[in-house]
């Protein structure tokens, strides 16, 4: 996953070292030599991640972090503090200032890149939600709001899964000073409890007696009801492999055992704030999307919204030098459905097609009805190969899924798909759609039920 990272340090040698490490992993790097420049660079470039030195003249990293988090336009950008300070009090001070993590020099490359990948994944989702919110504002169907990342989350609901009675009691005692805690000593009840609990964060120990804690955490993340709830794993302080594995698997954070009360409270607060922030953006999005921008039949975005949002996505992808692809899909021989079964059944089939698309697409993708039986899926951060894989997955899923046409009757349908990817700097949303449409035409003429790319 490509990303732009801001490295902030007043020592040129440190900047060059980090720049070399990050560039070798194909990350884009911009730099700043002090806190004042860092704030301005963040405001202008809006990087995907900030690696921030603590000890700097004029304005130290703690104050720089606080000022960034106070600005609603950039407060969502993840910050990792990089410093020679190794005291726990310094780490907590950094987390209190709003940092997502605290890496001590000399830097462990494996740990650094695991944390970078983890935080960039989260930033990509936030960017897409913020972009949808901005599109709604520009279309005049929502008001510009102050989106802050520093909400008070006292009293939030936390689920703890730990079969160690002594450790569990101590953890609950520490957490209940700030949060409403439910403790499960029997991991077997985790999935059911998590699904119905409306929790703001879930803590799962990897030191469970008879259960693989990472596997259990993965199952929690896979549930529809808890997909967007931050999952934090408890890890033995000497088990570096499990820490890195947890980040690679996409869990939000880890806490080392024995637990430090202050660090635990702050790390959980950061994750809950991010969850609340995402919920706020989703709420704005749901409130803003009315009949003016949605298709009445399928509930997907309509062509009017698609055209506006696509141009926003193209501009952002070009500014950030990132990939963008889209697919246009058209149901094969749809007229025969209307002719054979009537338009009511045709509408049923289109609604089911939209549902299949939503289930198959990623969370960051955007699906829209283009017109008639044609649909578009926008795929941010997706290059040609990934887009073709996604399109073929969509094609195969639709072909294998029976469409209900009333009672116990079902029919099988196929689609043809055209795919296009952003190329030259002068590319536009219109040219991207045109190429995808031409690819769709080739798929139709080539025998249907296939994917073509232009």
C-alpha positions in Angstrom: 0.0 0.0 0.0 1.5 3.3 -1.1 1.4 6.2 1.3 3.0 9.6 2.0 4.8 9.9 5.3 6.0 13.1 6.9 9.3 12.7 8.8 10.0 15.4 11.4 13.4 15.8 13.0 15.9 18.6 13.6 18.9 16.3 12.9 19.5 15.9 9.1 21.2 12.5 9.6 18.1 11.1 11.4 15.9 12.4 8.5 18.1 10.8 5.9 18.1 7.5 7.7 14.4 7.3 8.1 13.9 8.6 4.5 16.1 5.8 3.2 14.3 3.1 5.2 10.8 4.3 4.1 11.8 4.8 0.5 13.1 1.3 0.3 9.6 0.1 1.1 8.2 2.4 -1.6 6.6 5.0 0.7 6.7 8.6 -0.4 8.5 10.8 2.1 8.3 14.6 2.9 10.3 16.2 5.7 10.3 19.0 8.2 13.1 20.2 10.5 11.0 21.5 13.4 7.5 21.6 15.0 6.4 24.8 13.3 7.3 23.5 9.8 5.7 20.1 10.6 2.3 21.7 11.4 2.4 23.7 8.1 3.5 20.7 6.1 0.7 18.6 7.7 -1.8 21.3 6.9 -0.7 21.7 3.3 0.1 18.1 2.3 -2.1 16.1 4.7 0.2 13.1 4.8 -1.0 9.6 5.6 1.3 9.3 8.7 3.6 11.5 10.7 6.9 10.2 12.2 7.6 12.9 14.8 10.8 13.4 16.8 10.3 14.5 20.4 13.4 16.5 21.3 13.4 19.5 19.0 14.3 23.2 19.7 11.5 25.8 19.8 8.6 23.4 19.9 9.0 19.9 21.1 7.2 16.9 19.7 4.6 16.8 22.5 3.5 20.3 21.8 3.6 19.8 18.0 1.4 16.7 18.4 -1.1 18.6 20.6 -1.4 21.5 18.0 -2.0 19.0 15.1 -4.7 17.2 17.1 -6.4 20.6 17.8 -7.0 21.3 14.1 -10.1 19.5 12.9 -8.8 19.3 9.3 -5.7 17.3 10.3 -6.5 15.8 13.7 -7.3 12.4 12.1 -3.8 11.9 10.7 -1.9 9.2 12.7 1.2 10.3 14.6 4.1 8.0 15.7 6.6 9.6 18.0 10.2 8.6 17.4 12.7 9.4 20.2 15.6 8.2 22.3 13.6 8.7 25.4 12.7 5.3 26.9 11.0 6.1 30.2 7.4 4.9 30.4 6.3 8.4 31.6 7.6 9.9 28.3 5.7 7.3 26.3 2.5 8.1 28.2 3.1 11.8 27.8 3.3 11.3 24.0 0.1 9.2 24.0 -1.7 11.8 26.2 -0.7 14.5 23.6 -2.6 12.4 20.9 0.1 10.2 19.4 -0.9 6.8 18.2 2.4 5.1 19.2 5.8 5.8 20.6 8.9 4.1 19.0 12.2 4.2 20.7 15.6 4.7 19.0 17.4 2.7 17.7 14.5 1.9 15.5 13.5 -1.7 14.9 12.6 -1.8 11.2 10.2 -4.7 11.4 8.3 -3.0 14.2 8.3 0.4 12.4 6.9 -1.0 9.2 4.3 -3.1 10.9 3.0 0.0 12.8 3.1 2.1 9.6 1.1 -0.4 7.6 -1.4 -0.7 10.4 -2.0 3.0 10.8 -2.0 3.7 7.0 -4.8 1.2 6.6 -6.9 3.1 9.1 -6.1 6.4 7.5 -7.3 5.2 4.0 -10.7 4.4 5.4 -10.9 7.8 7.2 -9.9 9.6 4.1 -12.7 7.9 2.1 -15.3 8.8 4.7 -14.1 12.4 4.9 -14.1 12.6 1.1 -17.8 11.4 0.9 -18.7 14.0 3.6 -17.0 16.8 1.6 -18.8 15.7 -1.6 -22.1 16.0 0.2 -21.2 19.5 1.4 -20.2 20.6 -2.1 -23.4 19.3 -3.6 -25.4 21.4 -1.1 -27.0 18.5 0.7 -25.1 18.8 3.9 -23.5 21.5 6.1 -19.8 21.8 6.7 -19.2 20.6 10.3 -16.2 20.8 12.6 -14.9 17.3 12.6 -12.8 17.0 15.7 -10.7 14.0 16.8 -10.5 14.9 20.5 -14.0 14.0 21.9 -14.5 13.0 25.5 -15.0 9.2 25.6 -15.4 8.8 29.4 -18.1 6.1 30.1 -17.6 4.3 26.8 -18.3 0.5 26.8 -15.3 -1.8 26.9 -15.4 -5.6 26.7 -12.5 -7.5 28.3 -11.8 -11.2 27.4 -9.3 -12.7 29.8 -9.5 -16.1 31.7 -6.7 -15.1 34.1 -8.8 -14.2 37.2 -6.1 -12.2 39.0 -5.1 -10.2 36.0 -8.7 -9.7 34.9 -9.7 -8.3 38.3 -6.8 -5.8 38.2 -7.6 -4.8 34.6 -11.2 -4.2 35.4 -10.3 -2.2 38.5 -8.1 0.1 36.4 -10.5 0.4 33.5 -13.7 1.1 35.5 -12.2 4.5 36.6 -12.8 5.7 33.1 -14.9 3.2 31.2 -17.9 0.9 31.6 -16.4 -2.5 31.5 -17.8 -6.0 30.9 -15.5 -8.9 31.7 -15.7 -12.3 30.2 -13.7 -15.1 31.9 -15.0 -17.7 29.5 -13.8 -17.0 25.9 -16.5 -19.3 24.5 -19.1 -16.5 25.0 -17.0 -13.9 23.2 -18.6 -13.8 19.8 -22.2 -13.7 21.1 -21.4 -11.1 23.8 -19.5 -8.9 21.5 -22.2 -9.0 18.8 -25.0 -7.8 21.2 -23.0 -5.6 23.5 -22.7 -2.4 21.4 -19.1 -2.0 22.7 -16.7 0.9 21.8 -13.6 -1.3 22.2 -12.8 -5.0 22.7 -9.7 -6.2 24.6 -8.7 -9.8 24.1 -5.8 -11.6 25.8 -3.4 -13.6 23.7 -2.5 -15.5 26.9 -5.8 -17.5 27.2 -5.4 -21.0 28.6 -7.2 -23.1 26.0 -8.0 -20.7 23.1 -5.8 -19.0 20.5 -6.3 -15.3 21.4 -5.3 -14.0 18.0 -7.7 -16.4 16.2 -10.5 -15.3 18.6 -9.7 -11.7 17.9 -9.8 -12.4 14.2 -13.3 -14.0 14.5 -14.5 -10.9 16.4 -13.2 -8.7 13.7 -14.9 -10.9 11.0 -18.4 -10.5 12.6 -20.7 -8.0 10.9 -21.8 -6.5 14.2 -18.2 -5.9 15.4 -16.4 -5.2 12.2 -15.9 -1.5 13.0 -15.2 -1.9 16.7 -11.5 -1.4 17.6 -9.9 -4.7 18.8 -6.9 -4.4 21.1 -4.9 -7.5 22.1 -3.1 -8.1 25.4 0.4 -9.5 24.8 3.2 -10.6 27.0 5.8 -7.8 27.1 8.6 -10.1 25.9 6.6 -11.6 23.0 7.6 -9.3 20.1 6.5 -11.8 17.5 2.9 -11.7 18.7 2.9 -7.9 18.8 4.0 -7.7 15.2 1.6 -10.4 14.1 -1.3 -8.6 15.7 -0.5 -5.4 13.7 0.0 -7.4 10.5 -3.4 -9.0 11.0 -5.1 -5.6 11.2 -5.9 -5.3 14.9 -6.0 -1.7 16.1 -3.4 -1.9 18.8 -1.8 -4.1 21.5 -1.1 -3.6 25.2 1.8 -5.3 27.0 1.3 -7.4 30.1 1.8 -6.5 33.0 -0.5 -3.6 32.1 0.2 0.0 32.9 -2.9 1.7 34.0 -2.2 5.1 32.4 -0.9 3.7 29.1 -3.9 1.3 28.8 -6.4 4.1 29.5 -4.8 6.4 26.9 -4.4 3.8 24.2 -8.0 2.7 24.6 -9.1 6.3 24.5 -7.3 6.9 21.2 -9.0 3.9 19.6 -12.4 4.9 20.9 -12.0 8.4 19.7 -11.1 7.1 16.2 -14.2 4.9 16.3 -16.4 7.8 17.4 -14.9 9.9 14.7 -15.7 7.3 12.0 -19.2 6.9 13.4 -19.7 10.7 13.2 -18.6 10.7 9.5 -20.8 7.7 8.7 -23.7 9.4 10.5 -23.2 12.6 8.5 -23.0 10.6 5.3 -26.2 8.7 6.1 -28.0 11.9 7.0 -26.8 13.7 3.9 -27.5 11.0 1.4 -31.2 11.5 0.5 -33.3 10.8 -2.5 -31.5 13.5 -4.3 -28.3 11.4 -4.5 -29.6 7.8 -4.2 -31.3 5.5 -6.6 -34.8 4.8 -5.4 -34.9 1.2 -6.6 -31.5 -0.1 -5.4 -30.6 2.3 -2.7 -27.2 2.8 -4.3 -25.8 6.2 -5.3 -27.3 7.6 -8.4 -25.4 9.0 -11.5 -25.6 12.6 -10.3 -23.7 11.8 -7.1 -21.3 9.5 -8.9 -20.3 12.2 -11.4 -19.5 14.7 -8.5 -17.7 12.2 -6.3 -15.7 10.7 -9.1 -14.1 14.0 -10.0 -13.2 14.5 -6.3 -11.6 11.1 -6.2 -9.7 11.7 -9.4 -8.3 15.0 -8.1 -7.3 13.5 -4.8 -5.6 10.5 -6.5 -3.6 12.7 -8.8 -2.6 15.1 -6.0 -1.5 12.2 -3.7 0.0 10.1 -6.6 -2.2 7.2 -5.8 -4.1 4.6 -7.8 -7.7 4.7 -8.8 -9.8 2.3 -10.8 -13.4 1.7 -11.6 -15.6 -0.9 -13.2 -18.8 -0.6 -15.2 -20.9 -3.7 -15.2 -24.0 -4.5 -17.2 -26.4 -7.4 -16.8 -26.4 -9.6 -19.8 -29.7 -10.0 -21.7 -31.6 -8.1 -19.1 -34.4 -7.3 -21.5 -35.3 -10.9 -21.7 -36.0 -10.9 -17.9 -38.5 -8.0 -18.3 -40.0 -9.6 -21.4 -40.4 -13.1 -19.8 -41.4 -12.2 -16.2 -42.5 -8.6 -16.3 -40.9 -5.3 -15.0 -41.7 -6.1 -11.4 -39.5 -9.1 -11.5 -36.9 -7.1 -13.4 -36.8 -4.6 -10.6 -36.4 -7.5 -8.1 -33.4 -8.8 -10.0 -31.7 -5.4 -10.1 -32.2 -4.9 -6.4 -30.6 -8.3 -5.7 -27.8 -7.4 -8.1 -27.1 -4.2 -6.1 -27.1 -6.3 -2.9 -24.5 -8.7 -4.3 -22.3 -5.8 -5.4 -22.4 -4.2 -2.0 -21.5 -7.6 -0.3 -18.7 -8.2 -2.7 -17.1 -4.7 -2.8 -14.7 -3.5 -0.2 -15.7 -1.0 2.5 -13.7 1.7 0.8 -15.3 1.1 -2.6 -18.3 3.1 -3.8 -21.1 1.5 -5.8 -23.6 3.5 -7.9 -26.4 2.8 -10.4 -25.3 4.3 -13.7 -28.6 3.8 -15.5 -30.9 1.0 -16.4 -29.0 -2.3 -15.7 -25.6 -0.6 -15.7 -23.7 -0.1 -12.5 -20.3 1.5 -11.5 -18.0 0.6 -8.7 -15.2 3.1 -7.8 -12.1 1.5 -6.3 -9.7 3.9 -4.6 -6.1 2.8 -4.0 -6.5 0.1 -6.6 -4.2 -0.5 -9.5 -4.9 -2.3 -12.8 -4.1 -5.9 -11.5 -6.1 -5.5 -8.2 -9.0 -4.0 -10.2 -9.1 -6.9 -12.6 -9.0 -9.3 -9.7 -11.9 -7.5 -8.0 -13.9 -7.4 -11.3 -13.5 -11.1 -11.9 -14.5 -11.8 -8.3 -17.6 -9.8 -8.8 -18.3 -11.6 -12.1 -18.0 -15.0 -10.6 -20.0 -14.2 -7.5 -22.9 -12.9 -9.6 -22.8 -15.9 -11.9 -22.9 -18.3 -9.0 -25.7 -16.5 -7.1 -29.3 -17.5 -7.9 -31.8 -14.6 -8.3 -35.1 -15.0 -6.6 -38.1 -14.1 -8.8 -40.9 -14.9 -6.4 -41.8 -17.9 -4.2 -39.2 -20.7 -4.7 -38.4 -19.7 -8.2 -34.9 -18.6 -9.1 -33.0 -17.7 -12.3 -29.3 -17.4 -13.1 -27.8 -14.2 -14.6 -24.4 -13.0 -15.7 -22.8 -9.6 -16.2 -20.2 -8.1 -18.5 -17.6 -5.8 -16.9 -15.4 -3.0 -18.3 -12.5 -1.8 -16.1 -10.3 1.3 -16.4 -7.6 2.8 -14.3 -6.3 6.3 -13.8 -3.3 6.9 -16.0 -1.9 10.3 -17.2 -2.0 13.5 -15.2 -4.6 14.9 -17.6 -7.0 12.1 -17.0 -10.5 13.0 -15.7 -13.5 11.2 -14.3 -15.2 11.5 -17.7 -12.2 9.9 -19.6 -12.0 7.2 -17.0 -15.7 6.4 -17.4 -15.3 6.5 -21.2 -12.5 3.9 -21.2 -14.4 1.6 -18.9 -17.5 1.9 -21.1 -15.4 1.0 -24.2 -14.0 -2.0 -22.3 -17.6 -3.0 -21.4 -18.6 -2.7 -25.1 -15.7 -5.1 -25.9 -16.8 -7.5 -23.2 -20.3 -7.5 -24.7 -19.1 -8.1 -28.2 -16.6 -10.7 -27.1 -19.4 -13.0 -25.9 -20.5 -11.5 -22.6 -19.9 -12.8 -19.0 -16.3 -11.6 -19.1 -14.1 -8.7 -18.0 -12.2 -6.4 -20.3 -9.8 -3.6 -19.4 -8.9 -0.3 -21.3 
